[in-house]
Amino acid sequence: MNYFSSNFKLGILGGGQLGKMLLAETRKFDIQTYVMDPSKEAPCQFGATQFFIGNLMDFDAVYEFGKKVDVLTIEIENVNLDALEQLEAEGIAVYPSPKTLRLIQNKGTQKDFYVENNIPTSAHIRFDNLNFLREAIENETLAFPFVWKCAQFGYDGNGVKIMRSLNDLISIPDVECTAEQMVPFKNELAVIVARSVSGAIKTYPVVEMEFHPEANQVEYVLCPARIDSKVAQKAIDIALKTSQAFNHIGLLAVEMFQTEDDQILVNEVAPRPHNSGHHTIEASYTSQFENHLRAILDLPLGNTASKAAGIMVNLVGEEGHSGPVLYENIANIMGIEGVTPHIYGKKETRPFRKMGHVTIIHKDMKVARAIAEEVKNSIRVISGQ
């Protein structure tokens, strides 16, 4: 099929920053794109060939949108899977498939899948609601501390909390959830796997993630991870095993824990471009976004090797600031060699909202990490009014 400068139409469900960065690659190749998002202010509103407003969880909205395109992909997992299954049955190519998404969309189902497929992960218990979780604590089948996760609709650290006492239960919603064993770990790692329609597979180098202690959001992504080569290979092997089990097409970001004794445990996955791969735009020969596009169109996968050490710094809204966004001191960091800011196009900021990221590339990881610290301490995402 001729994708370039043709009548071919690629559909993207979700119009956030991941979609915006994916659109940069489609525009490079002159591929027509249709995007649907519930917000008229979505970052993708300007970059797509056509932009549609619609509820991603509504059957009719997703189905009618999907009928307009030749290939359909996602930038967010929370979409109507019944509509995707119907579209697939009618001959629309949907990547990742709704079958894969059903295994991933619910975190409880996802955890069960790891156990069933002998993929190492932390112990967990599933609960239909908060009352059943309370009963498990009272019956001493569940003990503090544990990690609470809502089964669906969590994002950017929302829907995940550490439970240390009964008082912590007051702040969580009454929804389907999982209680996961606390894992003593020394690193949080991730590997992105690209898998094409014809089955070609490539992995990006292992990255190391540093999280904000309160917001449970990634603050820094470092590539390559500062770990032993044997541990890195183990992480890649487990990511490949996970990819094979899900039988996904496109990208699969596999987030993992490196335990104190160097075991690798899968935490969760995302079947799409991911925050842990944003550095690849500047630091890799082929960005994660281009390889997602290549994979779902069954084009040859690009080189996933790094050109240099890369670090991503997340730009999130400052605490105490809500309203029209202002990026304070951004000109200062743009004067530093190897620093590239990406602004997502969200007009309104609020505490811990992802507003952009900054990539730092350098031949020396120690220097790159020092620059990343300088960037983090310099720029502030505040409200301008």
C-alpha positions in Angstrom: 0.0 0.0 0.0 1.2 3.5 -0.8 1.0 5.4 2.5 2.9 8.5 1.4 1.2 11.5 -0.3 -1.8 9.3 -1.0 -5.4 8.8 0.0 -4.4 6.5 2.8 -5.8 7.6 6.2 -4.3 6.8 9.6 -6.7 7.2 12.5 -5.5 8.0 16.0 -7.7 7.6 19.1 -6.6 10.2 21.6 -5.3 13.7 20.9 -2.9 14.3 23.7 0.9 14.9 23.7 1.7 11.4 22.5 -0.5 11.9 19.5 1.0 15.3 18.8 4.5 13.8 18.8 3.3 10.9 16.6 1.8 13.4 14.2 5.3 15.0 13.7 6.4 11.7 12.2 3.3 11.4 10.0 3.9 14.9 8.7 7.5 14.0 7.9 6.2 11.2 5.6 3.1 13.1 4.4 0.6 10.6 5.7 -3.0 11.7 6.1 -4.2 11.6 9.8 -7.6 11.7 11.4 -7.5 12.2 15.2 -10.4 12.0 17.7 -10.3 13.3 21.3 -13.1 14.5 23.7 -11.5 17.9 24.2 -11.6 20.7 21.7 -8.4 21.9 23.3 -6.4 18.7 22.7 -2.8 19.2 21.6 -3.5 17.3 18.3 -6.2 19.8 17.1 -3.7 21.6 14.9 -1.4 18.9 13.6 -3.9 16.4 12.2 -5.3 16.4 8.7 -8.7 16.3 10.3 -9.6 16.6 14.0 -12.8 15.2 15.5 -14.3 15.7 18.9 -15.8 12.6 20.4 -16.0 10.4 23.6 -13.4 7.6 23.3 -15.5 5.3 25.5 -18.6 5.8 23.4 -19.3 2.9 21.0 -20.9 4.9 18.3 -18.3 7.7 18.4 -15.4 5.3 18.1 -17.1 3.1 15.5 -18.1 6.0 13.2 -14.6 7.5 13.5 -13.0 4.2 12.7 -15.0 3.7 9.5 -13.3 6.9 8.1 -9.8 5.4 8.2 -7.7 2.6 6.8 -5.6 1.8 9.9 -6.5 2.7 13.4 -4.1 3.1 16.4 -4.3 4.6 19.9 -2.3 7.0 22.1 -4.4 6.1 25.2 -5.7 2.7 26.4 -9.0 3.9 27.7 -11.1 3.5 24.5 -14.3 1.5 23.7 -13.1 -2.0 22.9 -16.4 -3.3 21.6 -16.3 -0.7 18.9 -12.7 -1.7 18.0 -13.7 -5.3 17.8 -16.6 -4.5 15.5 -14.3 -2.4 13.3 -11.7 -5.2 13.2 -14.4 -7.7 12.2 -15.4 -5.4 9.3 -11.8 -5.3 7.9 -10.3 -2.2 9.5 -6.8 -2.8 10.8 -6.6 -2.0 14.5 -3.2 -1.8 16.2 -2.8 -2.8 19.0 -5.6 -5.3 18.6 -8.6 -5.0 20.9 -7.7 -8.5 22.2 -4.4 -7.2 23.4 -6.0 -4.1 24.9 -8.5 -6.2 26.8 -5.6 -7.9 28.6 -3.9 -4.5 29.4 -6.8 -2.1 30.0 -7.7 -3.6 33.4 -4.7 -3.7 35.7 -6.0 -6.7 37.6 -6.4 -8.7 34.3 -3.0 -7.5 33.3 -1.4 -8.8 36.5 -3.2 -12.2 36.2 -1.8 -12.4 32.7 1.7 -12.2 34.0 1.1 -15.0 36.4 -0.5 -17.2 33.8 2.4 -16.6 31.4 5.2 -17.1 33.9 6.3 -13.5 33.6 7.9 -12.4 36.9 5.9 -9.8 38.8 4.9 -8.9 42.3 2.3 -10.8 44.2 -1.2 -9.3 44.0 -4.8 -9.7 45.1 -7.8 -8.4 43.1 -10.9 -6.8 44.7 -14.2 -5.8 43.2 -14.6 -2.9 45.6 -13.3 -1.2 48.7 -15.5 -3.3 51.1 -13.9 -6.5 49.9 -10.4 -5.0 50.4 -11.4 -3.9 54.0 -12.6 -7.4 54.7 -9.3 -8.9 53.6 -7.4 -6.6 56.0 -9.8 -7.5 58.8 -9.4 -11.2 58.1 -5.6 -10.8 57.9 -5.4 -12.1 54.3 -3.9 -8.7 53.4 -1.4 -6.8 55.5 0.0 -3.3 55.4 2.0 -2.0 53.7 0.8 -2.6 50.1 0.4 -0.8 46.8 -3.2 0.1 45.9 -4.1 0.5 42.2 -7.5 1.2 40.7 -8.1 -1.4 38.0 -9.0 1.1 35.3 -8.6 4.7 34.2 -5.5 5.5 36.2 -2.8 7.7 34.6 0.2 9.8 35.4 0.4 8.6 39.0 -3.3 8.9 39.6 -4.9 5.7 40.8 -1.8 4.4 42.6 -1.1 4.8 46.3 0.9 3.2 49.0 -1.3 2.0 51.8 0.4 1.9 55.2 -2.6 2.0 57.6 -6.4 2.1 57.8 -6.3 5.9 57.6 -4.9 5.7 54.1 -8.1 3.9 52.9 -10.1 7.0 53.6 -8.7 8.8 50.5 -9.2 6.1 47.9 -12.4 5.6 45.8 -14.7 2.6 46.0 -13.8 1.0 42.8 -12.4 -2.3 41.4 -8.7 -2.5 42.5 -5.6 -4.5 43.1 -3.5 -4.7 46.2 0.1 -5.4 45.2 3.0 -6.5 47.4 5.6 -3.8 48.2 8.7 -4.6 46.3 12.1 -3.5 47.8 13.9 -2.3 44.7 16.9 -0.3 43.8 15.9 0.9 40.3 12.8 1.3 38.2 13.6 0.4 34.6 11.8 0.3 31.3 12.3 -1.3 27.9 10.3 -0.3 24.8 9.7 -3.1 22.3 8.7 -2.4 18.7 7.0 -5.2 16.8 5.7 -4.9 13.3 2.7 -6.5 11.6 5.0 -9.1 10.0 6.6 -9.9 13.3 9.9 -8.0 13.1 11.1 -7.0 16.6 13.5 -4.5 18.0 14.2 -3.2 21.5 15.4 0.2 22.7 18.2 0.3 25.3 17.1 -0.1 28.9 16.2 3.2 30.6 16.3 4.1 34.3 13.4 6.2 35.7 13.5 8.5 38.7 10.1 9.3 40.2 8.7 12.3 42.1 8.1 11.0 45.7 4.7 12.6 46.1 3.1 12.7 42.7 4.3 9.2 41.7 5.3 10.7 38.3 8.5 10.2 36.4 10.8 13.2 36.9 13.8 11.9 34.9 14.4 9.2 32.3 18.0 8.2 31.8 19.3 6.3 28.8 21.3 4.1 29.1 20.3 2.9 32.6 23.2 3.0 35.1 23.1 -0.8 35.7 25.2 -3.9 35.1 25.2 -5.2 31.6 23.9 -8.6 32.8 20.9 -6.9 34.5 20.2 -4.9 31.4 20.2 -8.1 29.3 17.9 -9.7 31.8 15.5 -6.8 31.5 15.5 -6.9 27.7 14.9 -10.7 27.7 11.9 -10.3 30.0 10.6 -7.4 27.9 10.8 -9.6 24.8 9.0 -12.5 26.6 6.3 -10.0 27.7 6.0 -8.7 24.1 5.7 -12.2 22.7 3.0 -13.2 25.3 0.8 -10.1 24.5 1.4 -10.6 20.7 1.1 -6.9 20.3 1.7 -4.8 17.2 3.3 -1.4 17.5 5.1 -0.4 20.6 5.0 -2.0 24.1 6.6 -0.1 26.9 7.5 -2.6 29.7 8.0 -1.0 33.1 10.0 -3.1 35.6 11.6 -3.2 39.0 15.2 -4.2 39.6 15.1 -5.7 43.1 17.8 -5.6 45.7 19.1 -9.0 44.6 18.9 -8.0 40.9 15.8 -9.8 40.0 13.6 -8.2 37.3 9.8 -7.9 38.0 7.4 -6.5 35.5 5.3 -3.7 37.0 2.9 -2.9 34.1 2.9 -2.2 30.4 1.6 0.4 27.9 0.9 -0.7 24.3 1.8 2.7 22.7 4.5 5.4 22.7 5.4 6.1 26.3 6.9 8.7 28.6 10.0 6.4 29.1 10.8 6.9 25.4 10.5 10.6 24.8 14.3 11.0 24.8 14.5 8.9 21.7 13.4 11.9 19.5 16.8 13.5 20.0 18.9 10.7 21.4 18.1 7.7 19.1 18.6 7.1 15.4 14.9 6.4 15.2 12.4 7.8 17.7 9.8 5.6 19.4 7.1 7.6 17.5 8.6 6.8 14.1 9.0 3.1 15.0 5.4 2.9 16.2 4.4 4.2 12.8 6.7 1.9 10.9 5.5 -1.1 13.0 1.7 -0.6 12.5 2.2 0.1 8.7 4.5 -2.9 8.4 7.4 -0.9 7.2 11.1 -1.8 8.1 11.8 -1.0 11.7 14.4 1.8 12.3 17.6 1.6 14.2 16.9 1.8 17.9 20.4 2.4 19.1 21.3 5.7 20.9 23.5 8.4 19.3 24.5 9.7 22.7 23.4 9.5 26.3 20.0 11.0 26.7 18.0 12.2 29.7 14.4 13.4 29.7 13.1 15.8 32.3 9.3 16.0 32.7 7.8 19.5 32.8 4.8 19.5 35.1 2.6 22.1 36.6 3.9 23.7 39.9 2.0 23.1 43.1 -0.3 26.0 43.9 -0.6 27.1 40.2 -3.7 26.7 38.1 -4.7 28.7 35.0 -3.1 30.0 31.8 0.4 28.5 31.5 3.7 30.4 31.7 7.0 28.6 31.2 9.3 30.6 33.4 13.0 30.7 32.5 12.6 28.6 29.4 14.9 30.9 27.4 17.7 30.3 29.9 17.7 26.5 29.4 17.5 26.8 25.6 20.9 28.5 25.8 22.5 25.3 27.1 24.1 23.0 24.5 22.3 19.7 23.9 19.0 20.9 25.5 15.7 20.7 23.6 12.3 21.6 25.1 9.0 20.1 23.9 5.9 22.0 24.8 2.7 19.9 24.6 0.3 22.7 23.7 -1.9 22.6 26.8 -3.1 26.1 27.5 -4.1 25.5 31.2 -1.7 24.3 33.9 -2.5 22.7 37.2 -0.4 21.0 39.9 1.6 18.0 38.5 -0.1 18.1 35.1 2.3 17.0 32.3 2.9 20.2 30.2 6.0 19.3 28.3 9.5 17.7 28.6 13.1 18.6 28.0 15.7 16.3 26.5 19.4 16.6 27.3 21.9 14.7 25.1 25.6 14.5 25.8 28.4 11.9 25.2 29.0 11.8 29.0 26.0 10.5 31.1 27.4 12.3 34.2 27.5 15.6 32.5 24.0 15.0 31.0 22.6 14.2 34.5 24.2 17.4 35.9 22.6 19.5 33.1 19.2 17.7 33.7 19.4 18.8 37.4 20.1 22.4 36.3 17.2 22.3 33.9 14.9 20.9 36.5 15.9 23.6 39.0 15.6 26.4 36.4 12.4 26.1 34.6 9.0 26.5 36.3 5.6 25.8 34.9 3.3 28.3 36.5 0.1 30.2 35.8 0.5 33.5 34.1 -2.5 35.1 35.8 
